[in-house]
Amino acid sequence: MSKKTVLFVCEMNTCRSQMAEGWAHYLYPDKINAFSAGISTGPLDPLAVKVMKEAGVDISGHETHAVKDFMEKDIDCVITVCDTAAQKCPSFAADVNVICQSFDNPPELTKNLTNEDERLAVYRRVRDEIRLFVEGLPEKLKVIKNTKLNRFEE
């Protein structure tokens, strides 16, 4: 399989899409050229940075980007990692495959939690779910190599 360019898209590009990009760089540097973007942008989530660092992946240097900045780029596959992104992501060229895989939103789930350990537990769970998804990406990318998909569900 030739190296594929994958864009992970989320609502804000502050947490889930950043984790997915980090995992793709960490797990498959020779197979996946990964980027992430948001429908809109915000500051990088410090708890996402923290739990990724715990797992040996440093995303502290990542910047947030808007999906509109990637519209003219050569992308093989767009992966939306939340329902909002799946609904609001602009349409890419017809030959760009789209995979929709929604993950829980740690900032939303933890907004009323004051105990940092409880908050981190949510972030770690989502981090690990994203890792499992990204671990299976090379096989998914082989399957969709010549097929236009509107939705992919496991």
TORGUVEX-605551 format. One line per field, with one value per residue (C-alpha): residue number from 0; x, y, z; residue in one letter. Coordinates in steps of 0.25 Angstrom, whole numbers, plus 5000, padded with zeros to 4 digits. Example, Ala and Ser with C-alpha at 12.3 -4.5 7.8 and 13.67 -1.06 7.14 Angstrom:
REM TORGUVEX-605551
timi 0	1
east 5049	5055
north 4982	4996
up 5031	5029
torti A	S
END
This chain:
REM TORGUVEX-605551
timi 0	1	2	3	4	5	6	7	8	9	10	11	12	13	14	15	16	17	18	19	20	21	22	23	24	25	26	27	28	29	30	31	32	33	34	35	36	37	38	39	40	41	42	43	44	45	46	47	48	49	50	51	52	53	54	55	56	57	58	59	60	61	62	63	64	65	66	67	68	69	70	71	72	73	74	75	76	77	78	79	80	81	82	83	84	85	86	87	88	89	90	91	92	93	94	95	96	97	98	99	100	101	102	103	104	105	106	107	108	109	110	111	112	113	114	115	116	117	118	119	120	121	122	123	124	125	126	127	128	129	130	131	132	133	134	135	136	137	138	139	140	141	142	143	144	145	146	147	148	149	150	151	152	153
east 5000	5005	5006	4992	4988	4978	4970	4964	4952	4945	4936	4948	4961	4965	4964	4959	4964	4977	4978	4975	4986	4996	4993	4994	5008	5012	5007	5008	5019	5022	5008	4999	5002	4992	4986	4975	4965	4952	4939	4944	4956	4960	4972	4978	4972	4983	4976	4977	4992	4994	4987	4994	5007	5004	5003	5016	5011	5014	5004	5008	5014	5001	4993	4979	4974	4961	4956	4954	4969	4970	4959	4969	4980	4982	4975	4972	4962	4955	4951	4941	4942	4929	4915	4916	4928	4920	4908	4916	4928	4929	4929	4943	4946	4938	4951	4953	4948	4940	4939	4930	4934	4929	4936	4931	4935	4943	4942	4927	4926	4935	4930	4923	4934	4943	4952	4964	4966	4951	4953	4966	4959	4949	4960	4968	4956	4954	4969	4969	4957	4963	4976	4968	4961	4974	4981	4971	4973	4983	4973	4962	4970	4973	4958	4954	4966	4957	4943	4936	4929	4919	4919	4928	4923	4929
north 5000	5014	5024	5030	5045	5045	5056	5054	5064	5068	5080	5088	5081	5082	5068	5056	5059	5063	5050	5042	5050	5047	5032	5031	5038	5029	5016	5017	5028	5020	5017	5029	5044	5049	5063	5068	5080	5085	5091	5102	5103	5106	5104	5090	5083	5082	5069	5062	5066	5060	5047	5045	5048	5037	5028	5032	5041	5056	5065	5077	5084	5082	5094	5094	5096	5099	5088	5099	5100	5086	5087	5088	5078	5064	5056	5041	5040	5049	5043	5050	5046	5053	5054	5069	5068	5057	5066	5079	5075	5081	5072	5068	5064	5052	5043	5046	5035	5038	5030	5034	5029	5036	5037	5042	5057	5057	5072	5071	5059	5065	5079	5077	5068	5075	5063	5063	5048	5046	5055	5048	5035	5039	5045	5032	5024	5032	5032	5017	5016	5025	5017	5004	5011	5016	5003	4997	5008	5002	4990	5000	5009	4996	4993	5007	5009	5009	5011	5023	5022	5032	5024	5013	5006	4995
up 5000	4996	5007	5009	5013	5023	5029	5043	5045	5057	5062	5068	5065	5079	5085	5077	5063	5070	5077	5064	5056	5068	5067	5052	5053	5064	5059	5044	5040	5027	5023	5027	5025	5035	5038	5046	5045	5051	5045	5054	5063	5077	5086	5087	5099	5110	5116	5102	5101	5115	5113	5099	5106	5116	5105	5099	5088	5088	5082	5090	5077	5069	5064	5061	5047	5040	5030	5019	5018	5013	5002	4991	4997	4991	5002	5000	5012	5021	5035	5043	5058	5063	5058	5057	5047	5039	5038	5035	5028	5014	5002	4997	4982	4978	4979	4993	5002	5015	5027	5039	5052	5064	5078	5091	5093	5106	5109	5108	5117	5127	5128	5141	5147	5157	5161	5151	5152	5148	5136	5132	5132	5122	5113	5114	5110	5098	5095	5095	5087	5076	5077	5074	5062	5056	5058	5048	5038	5028	5026	5024	5014	5006	5005	5001	4992	4979	4985	4988	5002	5008	5022	5028	5040	5048
torti M	S	K	K	T	V	L	F	V	C	E	M	N	T	C	R	S	Q	M	A	E	G	W	A	H	Y	L	Y	P	D	K	I	N	A	F	S	A	G	I	S	T	G	P	L	D	P	L	A	V	K	V	M	K	E	A	G	V	D	I	S	G	H	E	T	H	A	V	K	D	F	M	E	K	D	I	D	C	V	I	T	V	C	D	T	A	A	Q	K	C	P	S	F	A	A	D	V	N	V	I	C	Q	S	F	D	N	P	P	E	L	T	K	N	L	T	N	E	D	E	R	L	A	V	Y	R	R	V	R	D	E	I	R	L	F	V	E	G	L	P	E	K	L	K	V	I	K	N	T	K	L	N	R	F	E	E
END
